[in-house]
Amino acid sequence: MPKLQDMFTQARRAQSGGGMGFLGKNKSEIKPKAAALVVEFPTVQAGGAEAALKAGADGLLFTWDGKDKAALEAIKEEITSASSNATQLVVGLQITNGFAQFNRDTLNLIKEQGVNYIILPFTAPARILAVESKDLEKVVTIPMRDDPFYPIHIRNLTGLDGIAAVVLDFALAKDLANMTIEDILTYQAVREAVRFPAFMHVPGTLQEDEAHTLRTLGLQAMVLTAGKDSEKTQEQIRSLRVLLEKLQQEEKENETSTLRH
């Protein structure tokens, strides 16, 4: 199973704890969540990736300018360190620039760092989608446009090969909890047109009523950007994890209630 799909699927499954042998440390049961929780590191923080996983993150995301090889090495060190505490670690790399020299060798170099998928901006060369690279999936960032015909235009994305998922780059209203049905329909039209698994960035202060609004978009992963304060980031991860677990439990209870009636 592709790594991304595996991450999305595992997030929605309960996983029992338990250690190995008499000395193994017992782990608490991992509850299913409404979406995978990915932590993004705009800059490498030594030990940050490992701390994020221990706090409850399902995946990691780093950023690269497409040029700095030293930065890639630093990312590799973080991935290697974090891998010792995660048997099924899924890591993404958001690439912001450097596409002029982008080729198969570049993709292979990225894969060698322990990266499982890359995120490309909407303006990246289309040829990158056609460059095959085993075990390295491609994700495209989808911006929102103030154009009533945009959903029709963006629907053509499904005709392109090589796309595993999308990042919905929607500048949603700040007051998520009070968005109207009419408000959300603008975004829902684009979401329906792009029928790929979707990521979306969320604030660390996301509340339950706001999360319910986001769920109407059918997200498979929520992305939290790590701050400079590691302890605060870990606290936000734990809070978001609990919130996503609660949403999944509510969904399960609603499904059970519907079947009974």
C-alpha positions as CSV (number, residue, x, y, z in Angstrom):
1,M,0.0,0.0,0.0
2,P,1.4,3.5,-0.8
3,K,2.7,5.3,2.2
4,L,0.3,8.2,2.1
5,Q,-2.8,6.0,1.8
6,D,-1.4,3.8,4.6
7,M,-1.0,6.9,6.9
8,F,-4.6,8.0,6.2
9,T,-5.9,4.5,6.8
10,Q,-3.9,3.8,10.0
11,A,-5.1,7.1,11.5
12,R,-8.7,5.9,11.4
13,R,-7.9,2.6,13.0
14,A,-7.5,1.7,16.7
15,Q,-4.1,0.2,17.5
16,S,-3.5,-1.9,20.6
17,G,-0.5,-1.2,22.8
18,G,1.9,-3.6,24.3
19,G,5.6,-4.2,24.6
20,M,7.9,-7.1,23.7
21,G,9.0,-9.5,26.4
22,F,9.1,-8.9,30.1
23,L,11.1,-5.7,29.8
24,G,9.0,-4.2,27.0
25,K,7.3,-1.0,27.9
26,N,3.5,-1.1,27.5
27,K,2.1,1.5,25.3
28,S,-1.4,2.8,25.7
29,E,-4.0,2.0,23.0
30,I,-3.9,4.4,20.0
31,K,-7.5,5.6,19.4
32,P,-8.8,6.1,15.8
33,K,-8.9,9.7,14.6
34,A,-11.1,11.6,12.1
35,A,-8.0,12.5,10.1
36,A,-4.2,12.0,10.2
37,L,-2.2,14.6,12.1
38,V,0.9,15.9,10.3
39,V,3.4,18.3,11.9
40,E,5.2,20.6,9.6
41,F,8.7,22.0,10.3
42,P,9.5,25.1,8.2
43,T,13.0,24.9,9.6
44,V,14.7,21.9,11.1
45,Q,14.6,21.8,14.9
46,A,17.0,19.3,16.4
47,G,14.9,16.7,18.2
48,G,11.7,18.4,17.1
49,A,10.5,15.5,14.9
50,E,11.0,12.9,17.5
51,A,9.2,15.0,20.1
52,A,6.3,15.6,17.7
53,L,5.8,11.8,17.2
54,K,5.9,11.2,20.9
55,A,3.2,13.8,21.4
56,G,0.9,12.0,18.9
57,A,1.7,13.1,15.3
58,D,1.1,10.6,12.6
59,G,3.5,12.1,10.1
60,L,6.1,14.7,9.5
61,L,6.6,17.4,6.9
62,F,9.7,19.5,6.1
63,T,10.4,22.4,3.7
64,W,13.2,22.6,1.2
65,D,14.1,25.4,-1.2
66,G,15.2,22.9,-3.9
67,K,18.9,24.0,-3.8
68,D,20.5,23.7,-0.3
69,K,22.0,20.2,-0.1
70,A,23.1,20.8,3.4
71,A,19.5,21.5,4.5
72,L,18.6,18.1,3.0
73,E,21.3,16.4,5.1
74,A,19.9,18.1,8.3
75,I,16.4,16.8,7.4
76,K,17.8,13.3,6.9
77,E,19.3,13.4,10.4
78,E,16.0,14.4,11.9
79,I,14.2,11.6,10.0
80,T,16.8,9.0,11.0
81,S,16.5,10.1,14.7
82,A,12.7,10.1,14.6
83,S,12.5,6.7,12.8
84,S,13.8,4.9,15.9
85,N,10.5,5.8,17.7
86,A,8.2,5.1,14.7
87,T,8.0,1.8,12.8
88,Q,5.8,3.3,10.1
89,L,7.0,6.8,9.8
90,V,5.6,8.8,6.8
91,V,7.6,11.9,5.9
92,G,6.8,14.6,3.3
93,L,9.0,17.4,1.8
94,Q,7.4,20.6,0.7
95,I,9.5,22.0,-2.2
96,T,9.3,25.8,-2.7
97,N,11.8,26.5,-5.5
98,G,14.7,25.2,-7.6
99,F,12.5,23.5,-10.3
100,A,14.7,24.6,-13.3
101,Q,17.2,21.8,-12.5
102,F,14.6,19.4,-11.2
103,N,14.9,15.9,-12.7
104,R,14.9,12.1,-11.8
105,D,18.2,12.5,-10.0
106,T,16.7,15.1,-7.8
107,L,13.8,12.9,-6.9
108,N,16.1,10.0,-6.1
109,L,18.2,12.3,-3.9
110,I,15.1,13.3,-2.0
111,K,14.0,9.7,-1.6
112,E,17.4,8.8,-0.2
113,Q,16.9,11.2,2.7
114,G,14.0,9.0,3.9
115,V,11.2,11.1,2.3
116,N,8.0,9.4,1.2
117,Y,6.2,12.2,-0.7
118,I,6.9,15.7,-2.0
119,I,4.5,18.6,-2.1
120,L,4.7,20.8,-5.3
121,P,3.2,24.3,-5.7
122,F,0.5,24.8,-8.3
123,T,3.1,26.7,-10.4
124,A,5.7,23.8,-10.5
125,P,6.5,22.4,-14.0
126,A,4.0,19.8,-15.1
127,R,6.9,17.6,-16.3
128,I,7.7,16.7,-12.7
129,L,4.5,14.7,-12.5
130,A,5.6,12.5,-15.4
131,V,9.0,11.7,-13.9
132,E,8.6,8.3,-12.3
133,S,10.3,7.7,-9.0
134,K,9.5,4.5,-7.1
135,D,8.2,4.9,-3.6
136,L,8.1,8.8,-3.8
137,E,4.6,10.1,-4.2
138,K,3.6,13.6,-5.4
139,V,1.2,16.0,-3.8
140,V,0.0,19.2,-5.4
141,T,-1.0,22.4,-3.5
142,I,-4.4,23.7,-4.7
143,P,-5.0,27.4,-4.1
144,M,-8.5,29.0,-3.9
145,R,-9.5,31.4,-6.7
146,D,-12.3,34.0,-6.6
147,D,-13.8,32.7,-9.9
148,P,-17.2,31.0,-10.3
149,F,-15.7,28.8,-13.0
150,Y,-12.7,27.8,-11.0
151,P,-14.3,24.4,-9.8
152,I,-14.8,23.5,-13.5
153,H,-11.3,24.4,-14.4
154,I,-9.7,22.6,-11.4
155,R,-11.7,19.4,-12.1
156,N,-9.2,18.8,-15.0
157,L,-6.6,18.0,-12.4
158,T,-8.0,14.5,-12.1
159,G,-7.0,13.9,-15.7
160,L,-3.3,14.3,-14.8
161,D,-1.2,11.2,-13.8
162,G,1.2,11.1,-11.0
163,I,-0.8,12.9,-8.3
164,A,-1.4,11.0,-5.0
165,A,-3.1,13.8,-3.0
166,V,-3.6,17.5,-2.7
167,V,-3.1,20.3,-0.2
168,L,-6.1,22.6,0.0
169,D,-4.6,26.0,0.3
170,F,-7.8,27.7,1.3
171,A,-7.7,31.0,3.2
172,L,-10.9,30.2,5.2
173,A,-12.7,32.8,7.2
174,K,-11.1,33.3,10.6
175,D,-14.4,32.7,12.3
176,L,-14.7,29.1,11.2
177,A,-17.3,28.2,13.8
178,N,-19.8,30.7,12.4
179,M,-19.3,30.2,8.6
180,T,-22.6,29.8,6.9
181,I,-23.7,27.0,4.6
182,E,-23.4,29.5,1.7
183,D,-19.9,30.4,2.8
184,I,-18.7,26.8,2.9
185,L,-20.3,25.9,-0.4
186,T,-17.7,28.1,-2.2
187,Y,-14.9,25.8,-0.8
188,Q,-16.9,22.6,-1.1
189,A,-17.3,23.2,-4.8
190,V,-13.6,23.0,-5.3
191,R,-13.2,20.1,-2.9
192,E,-15.8,18.1,-4.8
193,A,-14.0,18.9,-8.1
194,V,-10.6,17.7,-6.8
195,R,-11.3,14.1,-5.8
196,F,-7.9,13.3,-4.3
197,P,-7.1,12.7,-0.6
198,A,-6.6,16.1,0.9
199,F,-4.4,17.8,3.5
200,M,-5.2,21.2,5.0
201,H,-3.3,23.4,7.4
202,V,-5.0,24.1,10.7
203,P,-4.1,26.4,13.7
204,G,-2.9,24.8,16.9
205,T,-5.8,26.5,18.6
206,L,-8.5,24.7,16.6
207,Q,-11.7,24.2,18.6
208,E,-14.3,21.5,18.3
209,D,-16.9,23.7,16.6
210,E,-14.3,24.9,14.0
211,A,-13.2,21.3,13.4
212,H,-16.8,20.4,12.6
213,T,-16.9,23.0,9.8
214,L,-13.6,21.7,8.4
215,R,-15.0,18.2,8.3
216,T,-17.5,19.2,5.7
217,L,-14.5,19.3,3.3
218,G,-13.7,15.7,3.7
219,L,-10.1,16.0,4.8
220,Q,-7.7,13.0,5.2
221,A,-5.0,14.9,7.1
222,M,-4.7,18.1,9.1
223,V,-1.3,19.9,9.1
224,L,0.0,21.7,12.2
225,T,2.9,24.1,11.7
226,A,5.5,23.7,14.5
227,G,6.4,26.9,16.3
228,K,9.8,27.8,17.9
229,D,8.5,26.7,21.3
230,S,8.8,22.9,21.3
231,E,6.8,22.4,24.4
232,K,3.9,24.6,23.1
233,T,3.9,22.6,19.8
234,Q,3.7,19.3,21.7
235,E,0.8,20.6,23.7
236,Q,-1.0,21.7,20.5
237,I,-0.3,18.2,19.0
238,R,-1.8,16.5,22.0
239,S,-4.9,18.8,22.0
240,L,-5.5,18.3,18.3
241,R,-5.1,14.5,18.6
242,V,-7.7,14.4,21.4
243,L,-10.0,16.6,19.3
244,L,-9.6,14.3,16.2
245,E,-10.3,11.2,18.4
246,K,-13.4,12.8,19.7
247,L,-14.7,13.6,16.2
248,Q,-14.1,10.1,15.0
249,Q,-15.9,8.7,18.0
250,E,-18.9,11.0,17.3
251,E,-18.9,9.8,13.7
252,K,-18.9,6.2,14.8
253,E,-21.8,6.8,17.2
254,N,-23.8,8.6,14.6
255,E,-23.3,5.7,12.1
256,T,-24.4,3.2,14.8
257,S,-27.5,5.2,15.6
258,T,-28.4,5.5,11.9
259,L,-28.1,1.7,11.4
260,R,-30.4,1.1,14.4
261,H,-33.1,3.3,13.0
